[in-house]
Amino acid sequence: MKSPKILIVYYSMYGHMFEMVKQVKAGVEAAGGTVVLRRVAELVPEKFLDEYARQAAEAQKDIEVADPRADLKDIDGVIVGTPTRFGNMAAQVKNFWDQTGGDWAKGTLVGKPAGVITSTATQHGGQESTILATHTVLLHHGCVLVGMPYSIQEQTTLEGLEGGSPYGPGTITGGKGERFPSDLEKKMARDFGAHFTGIAARLQP
Ligand SMILES: Cc1cc2nc3c(=O)[nH]c(=O)nc-3n(C[C@H](O)[C@H](O)[C@H](O)COP(=O)(O)O)c2cc1C
């Protein structure tokens, strides 16, 4: 069996999702997978980005920008990382998917696993709705959805504030972006990456 090749395609305006996808990547690799990490193109005009967004962009400058015409080909699964925007996926992420009609028509992703991770400013700010909304696009592509099972038990914690749910890993950032992923959220992201890779390996043609 060859190493499953997993595309992780994400957007991160302030760096929280970037940290989370790095954890997912570590989990995929620990489980024997190979990661292609891509950030989607920014849509906000440069002049409207605040200083924190500029710093986060600088930190991600070495990550290749996603190519919607090329990146879905020859992969064994896709993990989408999107911060919430009003309980939905970020427009930057939707913009990526909206350019994948060619691969939708060819059925490139049919039968391949897909999962979603997210971040919200507040505890009930839409982690589940964001993931479910993103699932819709992935279902239209014919993907097999992979969530975060309760066997990743950290999601049941009653100690403190933690993101993550059976729908997928998540982190809570605070209204000013002052909270970065906790150790528990990072562990869930790694374990999700490993869980996803096991399924991708089993689904390989
Ligand atoms: C236009 C806009 C809408 C947002 N909507 C929500 C929301 O509905 N619920 C929420 O908890 N956070 C919301 N946020 C906060 C973002 O989700 C938060 O900044 C993001 O998760 C941080 O991740 P990042 O550092 O990877 O960009 C919103 C932010 C923006 C800019």
The ligand as an ORCA input file, in Angstrom:
! r2SCAN-3c Opt
* xyz 0 1
  C     -16.424     38.830      8.787
  C     -16.153     37.925      9.939
  C     -17.173     37.109     10.418
  C     -16.961     36.300     11.521
  N     -17.980     35.542     11.974
  C     -17.817     34.836     13.119
  C     -18.893     34.085     13.664
  O     -19.992     34.015     13.112
  N     -18.670     33.431     14.836
  C     -17.477     33.465     15.481
  O     -17.346     32.871     16.553
  N     -16.425     34.134     14.949
  C     -16.566     34.817     13.793
  N     -15.499     35.487     13.252
  C     -14.181     35.340     13.864
  C     -13.264     34.410     13.042
  O     -13.837     33.143     12.899
  C     -11.882     34.326     13.668
  O     -11.253     35.575     13.456
  C     -11.091     33.207     13.039
  O     -11.608     31.961     13.433
  C      -9.632     33.266     13.386
  O      -8.948     32.290     12.640
  P      -7.633     32.692     11.823
  O      -6.680     33.270     12.829
  O      -7.100     31.413     11.264
  O      -7.997     33.678     10.758
  C     -15.689     36.272     12.146
  C     -14.665     37.060     11.623
  C     -14.877     37.868     10.529
  C     -13.741     38.701      9.993
*
